Amino acid sequence: MTDEDWLGQANHYLTDAGNGHRLHPETLAAFLAMQDAAAAAGIDCQLVSAYRSFDRQRQIWNKKWRGEMPLYDADGQLLNSQTLSAKDKLTAILTWSAMPGGSRHHWGTDIDVYDRASVKASNHSFELVDSEYCEGGPCATLSAWLDDNAKKFGFYRPFSEFRGGVATERWHLSHNVSALPFEQLRNKAALENALESASLEGKQTLIDALPQLYSRYVLNEGIS
C-alpha cells in the first residue's frame, strides 16, 4: 500500500458491489453476509454509498463551498452558506462531509446503509439524516438491528457519537479488519501534499487550518 491508496487516488483492489458501488473484496463479502442476515430478519439493508475517490470527494467539497449543496450544523439544522465566514464554512462542511483525501470512503472498507423497503413504504423523501435512524424514522429498525448484529460481521460505527468533530452517522459502517491498514497509513504530510495539488475551493483556508482539522475531523478525535 502507498499514500495514494488511503487518499483515494488508487483503487486497483476494488471489486464490483452492484448498482455502481465498489468495495474492498473482504468488505463486500462481509456486507453480503450481513445483508442476508438482515433480510432473514425482515430488513432490506442496502448500500447508499461505498467507495468514493479523491476526485469525487473534491467535487462534493467544491459544491458545498460554493453553496450548490446544503450545509447543516451538528444538529442537522440547515445553514445559510452565504452568511458563513470561511472558518464557519469549513466547520459546517467537515461536520457532515470529509475533505478530499480525508474520507474513510476512499478505502472501499466503509459503507453507508439504509432500509430501502422501509423508506419506500413510508413514502419518505430520504435525506440520510440522523432522525431517519432514530425512533419513528424509516431506518430505526435497521439501526437497532445493527446495534445488535453489525459486530458479528466485523463492522463497527466509526461515527457513533459526536465528539465535536464528525456528526453522528448511524448509517456509516466500517469493516474493521479491512480498514485497519488504511488507518495506519494516514499522515498529515501526504494529505497536505494532495490538497496542495488539487483544484479546490477554499484551498488555502483549509490548508492553513489543517494542523487542527486533521485530528479533529480526519482522525475524528473531536475537541479535547
matplotlib code that plots the C-alpha trace (Angstrom):
import matplotlib.pyplot as plt

x = [0.0, 1.0, -0.4, -2.4, -4.4, -5.6, -6.0, -8.5, -6.2, -5.7, -8.4, -6.9, -8.0, -11.8, -14.5, -18.0, -20.7, -23.6, -25.6, -22.4, -20.9, -17.4, -15.8, -12.8, -13.3, -13.2, -15.7, -18.0, -18.1, -18.8, -21.6, -23.3, -23.3, -24.7, -27.3, -28.5, -28.9, -30.8, -33.1, -33.9, -34.9, -37.2, -34.8, -33.8, -30.3, -28.9, -25.9, -26.3, -22.6, -19.4, -16.1, -15.6, -12.5, -10.4, -11.8, -15.4, -14.9, -13.3, -16.4, -18.7, -16.4, -16.4, -20.2, -20.7, -18.2, -20.0, -23.4, -24.6, -25.3, -26.9, -24.9, -26.1, -24.9, -24.2, -27.9, -28.9, -30.3, -29.9, -27.4, -27.3, -23.9, -24.0, -23.7, -20.9, -17.3, -14.7, -13.8, -17.5, -17.9, -15.1, -16.7, -20.1, -18.8, -16.5, -19.2, -21.0, -18.6, -14.9, -12.2, -10.8, -8.2, -9.7, -12.7, -12.9, -15.0, -11.7, -10.7, -13.7, -13.9, -16.7, -20.3, -23.5, -26.6, -30.4, -33.5, -34.7, -38.1, -39.0, -38.1, -40.1, -43.1, -43.0, -43.2, -40.4, -38.1, -34.9, -32.1, -29.6, -30.0, -29.9, -33.6, -34.3, -32.3, -33.9, -37.2, -40.0, -37.7, -37.9, -34.4, -34.9, -35.4, -32.3, -30.3, -31.4, -30.6, -27.1, -26.6, -27.0, -25.5, -23.0, -20.1, -20.9, -19.9, -16.8, -18.4, -18.5, -19.7, -16.7, -19.0, -21.2, -21.2, -20.5, -17.2, -17.0, -15.7, -17.8, -21.5, -23.2, -23.7, -25.6, -25.7, -21.9, -20.2, -16.6, -15.2, -12.6, -10.1, -10.1, -9.9, -7.1, -4.2, -5.6, -5.9, -2.3, -1.1, -2.8, -0.5, -1.0, 2.0, 0.7, -2.8, -1.5, 0.5, -2.6, -4.7, -2.0, -2.2, -6.0, -8.3, -10.2, -12.5, -11.3, -8.0, -5.7, -8.2, -8.4, -4.6, -3.9, -6.2, -5.1, -3.0, -6.1, -8.6, -6.6, -7.0, -10.5, -12.1, -9.8, -9.0, -12.3, -10.7, -13.1, -12.4, -10.4]
y = [0.0, 3.6, 7.0, 7.0, 4.1, 5.8, 9.2, 7.7, 8.2, 4.5, 1.8, -1.2, -3.6, -2.8, -5.1, -4.6, -4.4, -3.8, -0.6, 1.3, 0.6, -0.7, -2.2, -3.9, -7.6, -8.6, -5.8, -6.9, -10.5, -9.3, -6.9, -9.6, -12.0, -9.2, -8.3, -11.9, -12.0, -8.7, -10.0, -13.0, -10.6, -8.8, -5.8, -4.6, -3.5, -1.8, 0.4, 4.2, 4.8, 2.7, 3.7, 7.4, 8.6, 11.7, 13.4, 12.6, 13.9, 17.0, 17.6, 17.3, 19.7, 22.3, 22.2, 22.7, 25.5, 27.3, 26.8, 24.4, 21.7, 22.4, 22.9, 21.8, 22.3, 19.3, 19.1, 18.8, 22.3, 24.0, 26.8, 29.8, 29.4, 33.0, 34.3, 32.0, 33.1, 30.9, 29.3, 28.6, 27.2, 24.8, 23.6, 23.2, 21.1, 18.9, 18.1, 16.1, 15.6, 14.8, 16.8, 15.2, 12.7, 12.5, 10.3, 6.7, 6.1, 6.4, 2.9, 0.8, -0.5, 1.8, 1.9, 3.9, 1.7, 2.2, 0.1, 0.5, -1.2, 0.7, 4.0, 3.2, 2.0, 5.2, 7.4, 9.3, 11.8, 10.1, 12.6, 10.4, 12.3, 11.1, 11.4, 8.7, 6.2, 7.1, 6.0, 6.8, 7.0, 4.6, 3.2, 2.9, -0.9, -1.3, 0.9, -1.2, -4.4, -3.1, -2.3, -6.0, -7.6, -5.4, -6.6, -10.2, -9.5, -7.4, -3.9, -1.0, 2.6, 5.0, 7.9, 6.5, 9.7, 13.4, 14.5, 17.9, 16.5, 14.5, 14.4, 11.1, 8.9, 5.8, 4.7, 4.6, 1.2, 0.3, -3.2, -3.2, -5.7, -4.2, -0.6, -1.0, -0.9, 2.3, 3.9, 3.1, 4.7, 8.1, 11.0, 14.8, 15.5, 13.3, 14.8, 18.3, 17.5, 16.0, 19.1, 21.5, 19.8, 19.8, 22.2, 23.0, 25.8, 27.4, 25.6, 28.0, 28.3, 24.6, 24.1, 26.8, 25.2, 21.6, 21.1, 21.5, 19.9, 16.8, 15.4, 16.9, 15.6, 13.2, 11.2, 12.2, 12.9, 15.9, 18.6, 17.6]
z = [0.0, -0.6, 0.4, -2.9, -1.5, 1.7, -0.1, -2.6, -5.6, -6.3, -6.5, -8.2, -5.5, -5.6, -6.7, -8.1, -5.4, -7.8, -8.7, -9.4, -6.0, -5.5, -2.3, -0.9, -1.5, 2.2, 3.0, 0.2, 1.4, 5.0, 3.8, 1.7, 4.7, 6.9, 4.3, 4.1, 7.9, 7.9, 5.2, 7.3, 10.0, 7.5, 6.9, 3.5, 4.1, 1.0, 0.1, -0.1, -0.6, -0.8, -2.3, -3.3, -5.0, -4.1, -7.1, -6.3, -2.7, -4.2, -6.4, -3.3, -1.4, -4.1, -4.5, -0.8, -0.6, -3.4, -1.8, -4.5, -1.9, 1.6, 4.7, 8.2, 11.7, 14.0, 15.0, 11.3, 11.1, 7.7, 7.5, 5.2, 3.4, 2.2, 5.7, 7.0, 7.4, 5.7, 9.1, 9.8, 6.4, 7.0, 10.2, 8.5, 5.6, 7.8, 10.3, 7.6, 4.7, 4.7, 3.0, -0.2, 1.0, 4.5, 3.8, 5.1, 1.9, 0.0, 1.1, 0.0, 3.5, 4.7, 3.7, 4.3, 4.5, 4.7, 4.8, 1.2, 1.6, 4.7, 3.2, 0.1, 2.2, 4.3, 1.1, 2.8, 1.0, 2.1, 3.1, 5.1, 8.4, 12.0, 12.6, 9.9, 12.0, 15.4, 16.8, 14.4, 11.4, 8.4, 9.2, 13.0, 12.9, 10.8, 13.2, 16.2, 14.3, 13.5, 17.2, 18.0, 14.9, 12.9, 15.1, 14.2, 10.6, 11.5, 11.2, 13.7, 13.6, 13.5, 14.0, 16.7, 18.7, 18.2, 19.9, 18.3, 15.0, 12.6, 13.3, 14.5, 11.5, 12.5, 8.8, 8.4, 9.0, 8.7, 8.2, 11.0, 9.6, 6.1, 7.3, 9.8, 7.2, 5.7, 9.2, 9.9, 6.7, 7.4, 7.8, 7.6, 5.3, 2.5, 2.9, 2.7, -0.4, -2.1, -1.2, -2.5, -5.9, -6.1, -7.7, -4.6, -3.4, -0.2, -0.5, 1.4, 4.2, 4.5, 4.4, 6.9, 9.4, 8.6, 11.7, 13.9, 11.4, 10.9, 14.4, 14.9, 11.7, 9.7, 12.9, 14.4, 17.8, 18.1, 20.6, 23.7]

ax = plt.figure().add_subplot(projection="3d")
ax.plot(x, y, z, "-o")
ax.set_aspect("equal")
plt.show()
